Amino acid sequence: MKPASSYDYSQDVISGTFTDDLNYITSGSDGNPFSRANNIFSRDWNQASTSDKAGLMLSVVPMLRIGKLIVPAQTFHRFIKPDILKAAGNGFEKIVGRNPDIFIDKGQIILRCMGPFKGKSFPTGLDPTDFFH
């Protein structure tokens, strides 16, 4: 495996390094293909700038689309959805259950259930911009 310092990471040159790295992963003599691929990733990760690392992490984070909004799934389920359900008040559980899906329709948040309450919805009257910043 070539050290990262021997590569020019500009977009004009990087495509040529792929062949070298692929040959190392598939034909190298140390470890196995997975450990060699991890070596390549670690080498490039340590060479990457903070903004490149952030871009890579965002590219592999599962995202949810709600209306025109896109948010990381973990952020939505841990922070946003509980706040929406709390703000929706009591009573929605009897109509759509305790864990409804959240939709945005005509500028308001709608709770819908896909389980035993399938087909039912609960208009909350809540403005999505209060929860999605």
ROTI-391127 format. One record per residue (C-alpha): residue in one letter; z negated, y, x negated. Coordinates in steps of 0.2 Angstrom, whole numbers, padded with zeros to 4 digits, always signed. Layout:
aZYX;...
This chain:
m+0000+0000+0000;k+0005+0017-0007;p-0009+0030-0007;a-0008+0044+0006;s-0007+0057-0008;s+0010+0050-0013;y+0018+0054+0004;d+0026+0070+0010;y+0020+0071+0028;s+0033+0083+0034;q+0044+0078+0048;d+0059+0078+0037;v+0052+0064+0026;i+0040+0054+0036;s+0053+0042+0044;g+0056+0035+0026;t+0038+0030+0024;f+0038+0019+0040;t+0048+0006+0031;d+0037+0005+0017;d+0021+0004+0028;l+0029-0009+0039;n+0034-0020+0024;y+0016-0018+0018;i+0009-0024+0035;t+0021-0038+0037;s+0023-0044+0019;g+0007-0039+0010;s-0003-0051+0001;d-0021-0044+0004;g-0030-0048+0021;n-0020-0051+0036;p-0007-0040+0046;f-0021-0033+0057;s-0032-0028+0042;r-0017-0021+0033;a-0012-0010+0048;n-0030-0004+0049;n-0029+0001+0030;i-0013+0011+0035;f-0021+0019+0049;s-0037+0023+0039;r-0027+0030+0025;d-0017+0042+0037;w-0032+0046+0047;n-0041+0052+0032;q-0026+0063+0027;a-0024+0071+0044;s-0029+0088+0049;t-0043+0090+0062;s-0030+0096+0075;d-0019+0081+0071;k-0034+0070+0074;a-0038+0078+0091;g-0020+0076+0096;l-0021+0058+0092;m-0037+0055+0101;l-0030+0064+0117;s-0015+0054+0116;v-0025+0038+0118;v-0038+0044+0131;p-0035+0037+0148;m-0030+0052+0160;l-0031+0054+0179;r-0019+0065+0189;i-0027+0073+0204;g-0014+0084+0213;k-0007+0094+0199;l-0022+0093+0188;i-0024+0080+0174;v-0041+0076+0167;p-0048+0063+0155;a-0054+0048+0166;q-0071+0047+0158;t-0075+0066+0161;f-0069+0064+0179;h-0080+0049+0183;r-0095+0055+0173;f-0096+0073+0178;i-0083+0080+0190;k-0084+0066+0204;p-0103+0066+0205;d-0103+0085+0207;i-0089+0084+0221;l-0099+0070+0230;k-0115+0080+0229;a-0106+0096+0235;a-0098+0087+0249;g-0115+0084+0257;n-0122+0070+0267;g-0112+0061+0280;f-0096+0057+0271;e-0103+0039+0266;k-0103+0034+0285;i-0084+0038+0285;v-0077+0034+0268;g-0091+0025+0259;r-0101+0029+0244;n-0087+0028+0231;p-0072+0037+0239;d-0056+0041+0230;i-0053+0060+0228;f-0037+0069+0233;i-0032+0087+0234;d-0022+0092+0249;k-0017+0110+0255;g-0030+0118+0243;q-0045+0107+0247;i-0053+0091+0241;i-0051+0076+0253;l-0061+0060+0251;r-0052+0044+0255;c-0058+0026+0255;m-0047+0011+0250;g-0061-0002+0254;p-0068-0007+0270;f-0066+0010+0277;k-0047+0010+0272;g-0036+0023+0281;k-0051+0035+0284;s-0053+0052+0276;f-0066+0066+0275;p-0060+0084+0272;t-0073+0092+0262;g-0068+0110+0263;l-0071+0111+0245;d-0060+0122+0233;p-0054+0111+0218;t-0054+0126+0207;d-0073+0126+0208;f-0073+0109+0199;f-0058+0108+0188;h-0058+0122+0175;
